[in-house]
Amino acid sequence: MSEENTRLGRDVYIALAAVGWADGKLDSDEADAIVRAALDEGLELADIAEIEEATKKPVDIGIVDQKLSKEDRLYVYGIAAWIAKMDGVVTEGESSALAKLAGALKIPDRPREIVMKIVEDIAASSGDNRPARYDLSALRRVIGERLKAAQAKRGES
């Protein structure tokens, strides 16, 4: 994690678990992905334990920290989109949960579409959607790069 990125909190990963549960089940690969992302973020063991608990029984998205940067909010949405797509099908329940998360994160439709494309591109480049193979750091990096490019382009106008 680079220093310019804020640390994502426990609430973010619990919201990701809620997205994973949206189709009525949270597969072990999805649960592993959520816990791995939290571990990669460097969260405390007590927070990891709470996140693991959220992967064992359905939870609600709840409140997501509003102090997140725009890049972090897009990254969180990207992880959620990847989790929803992991089994190859995005159900109506998962689409609804993604929309609810996007609302909680205040992410408009167009940036959501862009993040979905980035998620797909990174999955395709790794050749494998499984948590051990999916490159979360690349997801964060590409989102940051695209956001900076968009901001620079707006500055030129």
N, C-alpha and C positions, 0 to 999 in steps of 0.2 A: 504494500500500500504506500503510495507516495505521500509526502507530507502535506501537499496541497489538498488532499482528500480528507474530509472529516471522517471520524470513526462512526460507522453505522451502529446503532444501538439495538438492544434486544428486541424492541418493539418492531423493528424492520423485519427481523427474521421470523417473528411470530406471525406477522402479516403475510410473509411468504408461505408459511405453513398453512395459513388459511386459504391461500390461493391453491396450494397443492391439494387440500381437502375438498375443494369446490366440486370435484366430480364424484364425491362420495367416498373416495379412498385416497390414501396417500401411500404411493408405492415406496418400497424401500430405497430405490434409486433417487426418488424425489426427496425423501427424508434425508438421505445421505448428502444430497446436494445442498440442502439448507444448512445442515450442521457444518459441512465443509466450508461453506461460504462464511459462516459465523466464526469458525476457527481461523480461517484465513484473515479475517478482520481483526483477530487478536482479542476477542471478547474474554471476559473473566469466566472461570469455570462455573460459577453460580449461574451466570447468564446462559451459558451453554446448556446447563442442566435444564433450565426453564424452556429453552428452545427445543431440546430433545423431547421434553414432555409434550410440547405443542405438536410434535410430529407423531405422537402416539394416539391422540384423540382430537376430533374436530375442534377448531377454534375460530373465532371471529377475527376479521382484519383489525378491528379496534382502532386506536389512535396511533398515528405514525408521527414521529418527531418532525415538526414543521421547521426546525432549524437546519435541515439538510440543504446543501447547495443544489442548484439546478442539476449539475452533473451527477451528484449522488442520487437525486430523485429519479433521474433517467436510468441510472445503473440499477437501482432497486427494481424499477419496473422491468428492466431487461432480464434480471434474474428471474422475476416472477413469470415473465413470458416464456423463458427457457424452460422453467419447471412445468408450466402448463403444456408446453409442446413436447416434453420429454418422451411421453408414451406414444407420440405420433398423431394424437387426436386432441384438439382443443374443444372440449364439450361446451354446451351452453352455460353450464354452471361455472366453468373455468373462465369463459368469456365475461360473464357477469362479475366474477370476482376480480378479474383484471380491470374491468371498468371501475369497480368500486375502489380498488387500490389506486388507479389513476386519478380518481376524484380526490382521494385522501392525500395524494401527493401533488395534486394540482397540475397534472400533465394533460395538455390539450391533445386532440386527436392526431394532428400532423406529427408532432414529436413521437407519439406512441407508434405510429406507422413506421417511422424512421428507425426507432429502436427495435421493432419487430424484425425489420430487414437486417439490421446489424446482428441480431441474435441468430437468424438463419444463416447469414454469411459465416459467422464464426463456427457454428455447428458444422457447416459444409466443409470449411477449411480443416477442421480437426478430423473429419471423417467419422465421427462418433459422438453421439449425444450424451453418452453416459457421464455421470459426474466426475469420474476419475480422468476422463479425456477432455471434457469441456474446459476451455480456457477462460476462466472468470477474469483474470488480469487483462487479457486481450479485450474482453467485453468492456471493462472499465476504461482501458486506454483508447479504444476506438470511439467510444461515446465522448470522451474528453476531447479527442482530436476533432471530431465532427462538430461538437459544440463550439469549440474555439474557431473553427473555420467559418461556421455560420455567423458567429459574432463579428468576426473580421469582415465578412462580406457585407453585413448590415452597416458596419462602420464606414465602408467604402461608398455606400449609396448616398 
